[in-house]
Amino acid sequence: MADSDLSTQTTTPPADTTKASPLRCFLGSTVAGGLSFLAYRLTSAIALTFANKPITSDNITAQNIGAAVRTLVIGIVALGAGIFGIAALGLFALGIQLTIQRLTGKSDAPTSEGG
């Protein structure tokens, strides 16, 4: 009985009515670039803080764990900066592509042939 209920449900997501426009791409690129720059500055500040405050312990295990945690913290923030930077570049490139398509009159809209 539970199987018949699952088979009647549709799995198609609702249609998104918003379309990509060059303005939206460039605005998104600006936001992502700003977040990337802020994360980069945060990475630099964290690294500088960690460099100025060495681990003060005689226990080798505590030193190893402290070094691992510091590496993970810097790595995660740097990864965020890189992800936002790549997203900014991708959105900027998409905005350029859409602008060129609008200027040349070409559209990549899918056709209903062979559907």
Buried (B, 14 or more C-beta within 10 A) or exposed (E): EEEEEEEEEEEEEEEEEEEEEBEBBBEBBEBBBEBBBEBBEBBBEBBEEBEEEEBEEEEEEEBEEBEEEBEEBBEEBBEBBBBBBEBBBBBBEBBBBBBEEEEEEEEEEEEEEEE
